[in-house]
Amino acid sequence: MTETSAPIPSPEDARRVACVGAGVIGGGWVAHFLARGYDVRAWDPAPDAAARLRRLVDAAWPALEQLGLAPGASANRLTVTATLDEAVAEAQFVQESAPEKLDLKRNLLAELDAATPAGVVIASSTSGYPMTDMQTEAVTPGRLVVGHPFNPPYLIPLVEVVGGERTDPEAVRWAARFYEAAGKSVITLDREVPGFIANRLQEALWREALHMVASGEATVHDIDRSITEGPGLRWAIMGPMLTFALAGGEGGMAHMLDHFGPSLKSPWTRLAAPELDKALYDAVVAGCDDAADGRTIADLVAERDRGVIAVLRATGRLPGAGAT
Ligand SMILES: NC(=O)c1ccc[n+]([C@@H]2O[C@H](COP(=O)([O-])OP(=O)(O)OC[C@H]3O[C@@H](n4cnc5c(N)ncnc54)[C@H](O)[C@@H]3O)[C@@H](O)[C@H]2O)c1
């Protein structure tokens, strides 16, 4: 990175992490990094933050033990600091998880930039702000990236990584490698997309759900059950694209698009439908072929079915679960 003035470890060798903002997500990050064997310093301005954080880590720890702790991992390797400066002074990576308010993020990221050793990557957990909008006040914005997690960060593997207009691409690469080394599953975006990938999808679903509640078309309970007893079971195994490719039977996604593509324009959704032109059609079919990675439709059906059964068994919803 251009602004580097002190040796920065390789992403795989970084051992000291600072978590700034230690609520639901920051605390979840703390638990994750501790379980992966990092030394963690945390800072949060709330008067009860330290006690809250300890409670969160204690509550998460049994699950983390079940998943398997990294060698040397210990909840005792957490230090809650009295100041932001102490938290980041020796950090080799910083994860910011403060409230989702643009001005707060702008000022905090500038403060972190000033206090963190040169060249150390600083990632924001933001759920949707583009880094371009958040890095405006920082003196060295090149090391600022988005590292968007999912709740709880110690169990859900995905992190979406993306830079802003003034982010050094090397910082994006460093962050992606760091998260991988820390046991996360990383998607790196090559451009800024509001809401990134997963929240854009979640928001579309959520918007429809809220429409249905507001108009009395469905209850909150029915909406949740419609997912947990329905598509959600499949989505834990395959994403919406391959799931729909299987809905096309032996014809896969091509048949699915021929069959149901026209209904994209039906009033099933309140969102404007994309034009299903040839380029989009081809991209979706080819993307499904890529994702299948040589597996036939029959292979994918068997894989999906095994996976759904495993999820049902794991969540105690498999008839006769516990009998074996
Ligand atoms: N909750 C989710 O499911 C979720 C998922 C992904 C990303 N995020 C993102 O993570 C970030 C944190 O969200 P959360 O759900 O943990 O919120 P939260 O309200 O649980 O926690 C925010 C924490 O930030 C602290 N804080 C307040 N002002 C601060 C400051 N100036 N500097 C540092 N810390 C400060 C608060 O005391 C609080 O402990 C947000 O950017 C949010 O969009 C949330």
The ligand as a MOL file (V3000), in Angstrom:
LIG
                    3D

  0  0  0     0  0            999 V3000
M  V30 BEGIN CTAB
M  V30 COUNTS 44 48 0 0 0
M  V30 BEGIN ATOM
M  V30 1 N -27.2010 -6.3100 13.0980 0
M  V30 2 C -26.9500 -6.9170 11.9420 0
M  V30 3 O -27.5580 -7.9480 11.6090 0
M  V30 4 C -25.8360 -6.3930 11.0540 0
M  V30 5 C -25.3510 -7.2450 10.0580 0
M  V30 6 C -24.2820 -6.7980 9.2610 0
M  V30 7 C -23.7420 -5.5480 9.4540 0
M  V30 8 N -24.2360 -4.7230 10.4150 0 CHG=1
M  V30 9 C -23.6050 -3.4180 10.6080 0
M  V30 10 O -22.7620 -3.4710 11.7460 0
M  V30 11 C -22.6690 -2.1720 12.3260 0
M  V30 12 C -23.0480 -2.2640 13.7860 0
M  V30 13 O -24.3800 -2.7130 13.8660 0
M  V30 14 P -24.9110 -3.4790 15.1560 0
M  V30 15 O -26.1220 -4.2310 14.7110 0
M  V30 16 O -23.8130 -4.1920 15.8400 0 CHG=-1
M  V30 17 O -25.3840 -2.2390 16.0600 0
M  V30 18 P -25.4400 -2.1570 17.6710 0
M  V30 19 O -26.3440 -1.0240 17.9790 0
M  V30 20 O -25.7450 -3.4850 18.2630 0
M  V30 21 O -23.9480 -1.7960 18.0800 0
M  V30 22 C -23.3480 -0.5750 17.7890 0
M  V30 23 C -22.3030 -0.3030 18.8540 0
M  V30 24 O -21.5450 0.8380 18.4770 0
M  V30 25 C -21.2990 1.5810 19.6550 0
M  V30 26 N -20.9840 2.9610 19.2740 0
M  V30 27 C -21.7670 4.0680 19.3350 0
M  V30 28 N -21.0910 5.1450 18.9070 0
M  V30 29 C -19.8560 4.7100 18.5720 0
M  V30 30 C -18.6830 5.3630 18.1040 0
M  V30 31 N -18.6710 6.6660 17.8260 0
M  V30 32 N -17.5810 4.6150 17.8990 0
M  V30 33 C -17.5680 3.2900 18.1530 0
M  V30 34 N -18.6510 2.6220 18.5980 0
M  V30 35 C -19.7780 3.3400 18.8120 0
M  V30 36 C -22.5420 1.4360 20.4990 0
M  V30 37 O -22.2710 1.6980 21.8580 0
M  V30 38 C -22.9110 -0.0220 20.2420 0
M  V30 39 O -22.3370 -0.9010 21.1940 0
M  V30 40 C -23.5700 -1.2760 11.4960 0
M  V30 41 O -22.8030 -0.6090 10.5340 0
M  V30 42 C -24.5360 -2.2570 10.8550 0
M  V30 43 O -25.0850 -1.7610 9.6570 0
M  V30 44 C -25.2650 -5.1130 11.2400 0
M  V30 END ATOM
M  V30 BEGIN BOND
M  V30 1 1 1 2
M  V30 2 2 2 3
M  V30 3 1 2 4
M  V30 4 1 4 5
M  V30 5 2 4 44
M  V30 6 2 5 6
M  V30 7 1 6 7
M  V30 8 2 7 8
M  V30 9 1 8 9
M  V30 10 1 8 44
M  V30 11 1 9 10
M  V30 12 1 9 42
M  V30 13 1 10 11
M  V30 14 1 11 12
M  V30 15 1 11 40
M  V30 16 1 12 13
M  V30 17 1 13 14
M  V30 18 2 14 15
M  V30 19 1 14 16
M  V30 20 1 14 17
M  V30 21 1 17 18
M  V30 22 2 18 19
M  V30 23 1 18 20
M  V30 24 1 18 21
M  V30 25 1 21 22
M  V30 26 1 22 23
M  V30 27 1 23 24
M  V30 28 1 23 38
M  V30 29 1 24 25
M  V30 30 1 25 26
M  V30 31 1 25 36
M  V30 32 1 26 27
M  V30 33 1 26 35
M  V30 34 2 27 28
M  V30 35 1 28 29
M  V30 36 1 29 30
M  V30 37 2 29 35
M  V30 38 1 30 31
M  V30 39 2 30 32
M  V30 40 1 32 33
M  V30 41 2 33 34
M  V30 42 1 34 35
M  V30 43 1 36 37
M  V30 44 1 36 38
M  V30 45 1 38 39
M  V30 46 1 40 41
M  V30 47 1 40 42
M  V30 48 1 42 43
M  V30 END BOND
M  V30 END CTAB
M  END
